[in-house]
Amino acid sequence: MSEKEKKDLPENEEVKEETTQPESTEQEPQAEETFTVTREQMEKMEALAKMVSDGNDKYLRLAAEYDNYRKRTAKEKENLYTTAKADTIRPFLDVYDNLERGAAQCAEDDPHRQGLEMITKQLLEVLHKLGVTEIEAQGAAFDPEKHNAVMHVEDENAGENTVVEVFQKGFALGDKVLRFAVVKVAN
């Protein structure tokens, strides 16, 4: 305490100087405690440790099983939705074919043909909004995963395994083929 602080204190109070002694950095070694465990106690502790280990193992297996279940059900749910959507769209493809056939039967300047072509176009737009795309076939290389070859023809002008004629258009929903394109292939 400074001399000025000492003067400010009342006279009847004693001034206590704080003295600090450096603490020893060495800690005294503590005596190790020894325990005596009987064989019976040791067996009980081992049995308890095994129960804890088994419980932990069961918990980890159950957590992994639940995670797999969650992933599997999410995938099944997505597949179920895609399958239901595909099953709903397939019958409309037959309607599309019939509209094209009907339009082809009418003369070029017939108003009925124009009406059928407009309806066909509108149906195709609805299918595109649902994610349905037409499988390109005319002039493309034959792909057995997208095309169904019903005829083979020898054609010098067309390349080997090239689609030269499309009998029925094919459609896909994403990566899934809804209907294969029925085609004629050049050998």
C-alpha positions as CSV (number, residue, x, y, z in Angstrom):
1,M,0.0,0.0,0.0
2,S,1.3,3.4,-0.8
3,E,2.0,6.1,1.9
4,K,-0.8,8.3,0.6
5,E,-3.4,5.4,1.0
6,K,-2.1,4.9,4.5
7,K,-2.8,8.5,5.4
8,D,-6.3,8.3,4.1
9,L,-7.2,5.5,6.4
10,P,-8.8,6.2,9.8
11,E,-6.2,6.0,12.6
12,N,-7.8,3.2,14.5
13,E,-7.6,0.8,11.5
14,E,-4.5,-1.3,11.1
15,V,-2.8,-1.6,7.9
16,K,-2.3,-5.1,6.8
17,E,0.3,-5.6,4.2
18,E,-0.3,-8.5,1.9
19,T,2.6,-10.5,1.3
20,T,2.7,-13.2,-1.3
21,Q,5.0,-16.0,-1.2
22,P,5.8,-17.8,-4.4
23,E,3.9,-21.0,-4.7
24,S,6.0,-24.0,-5.1
25,T,5.9,-25.4,-8.6
26,E,6.6,-28.9,-7.4
27,Q,3.6,-30.8,-6.3
28,E,4.2,-33.3,-3.6
29,P,3.7,-36.8,-4.8
30,Q,0.5,-38.2,-3.5
31,A,0.4,-41.6,-2.1
32,E,-1.2,-44.1,-4.5
33,E,-4.2,-45.8,-3.1
34,T,-4.3,-49.5,-3.6
35,F,-7.5,-51.5,-3.9
36,T,-7.9,-55.1,-3.3
37,V,-10.4,-56.8,-5.6
38,T,-11.6,-60.3,-5.1
39,R,-12.0,-62.8,-7.9
40,E,-15.8,-62.6,-7.5
41,Q,-15.8,-58.8,-7.9
42,M,-13.5,-59.0,-10.9
43,E,-15.9,-61.5,-12.6
44,K,-18.8,-59.2,-11.9
45,M,-17.0,-56.2,-13.3
46,E,-16.1,-58.2,-16.5
47,A,-19.7,-59.3,-16.8
48,L,-20.8,-55.7,-16.5
49,A,-18.3,-54.5,-19.0
50,K,-19.5,-57.3,-21.5
51,M,-23.1,-56.2,-20.9
52,V,-22.2,-52.5,-21.7
53,S,-20.2,-53.6,-24.8
54,D,-23.1,-55.8,-26.0
55,G,-25.6,-53.0,-25.4
56,N,-23.4,-50.5,-27.3
57,D,-23.1,-53.0,-30.2
58,K,-26.8,-53.5,-30.3
59,Y,-27.4,-49.8,-30.3
60,L,-25.0,-49.2,-33.2
61,R,-26.5,-52.1,-35.2
62,L,-30.0,-50.7,-34.5
63,A,-29.0,-47.2,-35.6
64,A,-27.4,-48.5,-38.8
65,E,-30.5,-50.6,-39.5
66,Y,-32.8,-47.7,-39.0
67,D,-30.7,-45.5,-41.3
68,N,-30.8,-48.2,-44.0
69,Y,-34.6,-48.5,-43.5
70,R,-35.1,-44.8,-43.9
71,K,-33.0,-44.6,-47.1
72,R,-34.7,-47.7,-48.5
73,T,-38.3,-46.4,-47.8
74,A,-37.4,-43.0,-49.3
75,K,-36.1,-44.7,-52.5
76,E,-39.2,-47.0,-52.6
77,K,-41.4,-44.0,-52.2
78,E,-39.7,-42.2,-55.1
79,N,-39.9,-45.3,-57.3
80,L,-43.6,-45.8,-56.4
81,Y,-44.3,-42.3,-57.5
82,T,-42.4,-42.6,-60.8
83,T,-44.1,-46.0,-61.5
84,A,-47.6,-44.6,-60.8
85,K,-46.9,-41.6,-63.0
86,A,-45.7,-43.8,-65.8
87,D,-48.7,-46.2,-65.5
88,T,-51.0,-43.1,-65.7
89,I,-49.3,-41.6,-68.8
90,R,-49.1,-44.8,-70.9
91,P,-52.7,-44.9,-72.0
92,F,-52.5,-41.3,-73.2
93,L,-49.8,-42.4,-75.6
94,D,-52.3,-44.6,-77.4
95,V,-54.6,-41.6,-77.7
96,Y,-51.8,-39.6,-79.1
97,D,-51.2,-42.3,-81.8
98,N,-54.9,-42.3,-82.7
99,L,-55.0,-38.5,-83.1
100,E,-52.0,-38.7,-85.4
101,R,-53.6,-41.5,-87.5
102,G,-56.8,-39.5,-87.7
103,A,-55.0,-36.4,-88.9
104,A,-53.1,-38.4,-91.5
105,Q,-56.4,-39.7,-93.0
106,C,-57.7,-36.2,-93.7
107,A,-56.7,-34.0,-96.7
108,E,-54.1,-31.2,-96.1
109,D,-56.6,-28.3,-96.3
110,D,-59.3,-30.1,-94.3
111,P,-60.4,-28.1,-91.2
112,H,-60.8,-31.5,-89.4
113,R,-57.1,-32.2,-89.9
114,Q,-56.1,-28.8,-88.5
115,G,-58.3,-29.4,-85.5
116,L,-56.8,-32.9,-84.9
117,E,-53.3,-31.5,-85.3
118,M,-54.0,-28.8,-82.7
119,I,-55.4,-31.4,-80.2
120,T,-52.3,-33.6,-80.9
121,K,-50.0,-30.6,-80.3
122,Q,-51.8,-29.7,-77.1
123,L,-51.6,-33.3,-75.8
124,L,-47.9,-33.4,-76.6
125,E,-47.4,-30.1,-74.6
126,V,-49.2,-31.6,-71.6
127,L,-46.9,-34.7,-71.8
128,H,-43.8,-32.5,-72.0
129,K,-44.9,-30.7,-68.8
130,L,-45.2,-34.0,-67.1
131,G,-41.6,-34.8,-68.1
132,V,-42.3,-37.1,-71.0
133,T,-39.9,-36.8,-74.0
134,E,-40.0,-38.4,-77.4
135,I,-37.3,-40.9,-78.2
136,E,-35.3,-39.8,-81.2
137,A,-35.3,-42.6,-83.7
138,Q,-35.4,-41.5,-87.4
139,G,-31.8,-41.5,-88.7
140,A,-30.3,-42.4,-85.3
141,A,-28.2,-45.4,-84.5
142,F,-30.2,-48.4,-83.4
143,D,-30.3,-48.7,-79.6
144,P,-32.0,-51.8,-78.2
145,E,-32.6,-50.0,-74.9
146,K,-34.8,-47.4,-76.7
147,H,-35.8,-49.0,-80.0
148,N,-37.7,-52.2,-81.0
149,A,-36.6,-53.3,-84.4
150,V,-39.4,-55.2,-86.3
151,M,-37.8,-55.1,-89.7
152,H,-34.4,-55.1,-91.3
153,V,-33.7,-53.9,-94.7
154,E,-30.6,-53.8,-96.9
155,D,-30.0,-50.1,-97.8
156,E,-26.8,-48.9,-99.4
157,N,-27.6,-45.2,-98.6
158,A,-28.1,-45.7,-94.9
159,G,-25.3,-46.6,-92.5
160,E,-25.1,-49.9,-90.7
161,N,-27.6,-50.3,-87.8
162,T,-29.3,-47.0,-88.6
163,V,-33.0,-46.5,-88.2
164,V,-34.5,-45.8,-91.6
165,E,-38.3,-45.8,-90.7
166,V,-40.3,-45.2,-87.6
167,F,-43.6,-47.1,-87.3
168,Q,-44.5,-46.0,-83.8
169,K,-42.9,-43.2,-81.8
170,G,-41.3,-44.1,-78.5
171,F,-41.5,-42.0,-75.3
172,A,-39.5,-41.8,-72.1
173,L,-40.1,-40.4,-68.7
174,G,-36.7,-39.2,-67.5
175,D,-34.4,-42.2,-67.8
176,K,-37.3,-44.7,-67.9
177,V,-38.7,-45.8,-71.2
178,L,-42.5,-45.7,-71.3
179,R,-42.8,-47.1,-74.8
180,F,-40.1,-48.3,-77.1
181,A,-39.9,-46.8,-80.6
182,V,-41.0,-49.4,-83.2
183,V,-38.5,-49.1,-86.1
184,K,-37.1,-50.5,-89.3
185,V,-33.3,-50.8,-89.2
186,A,-30.8,-50.9,-92.1
187,N,-28.1,-53.6,-92.1
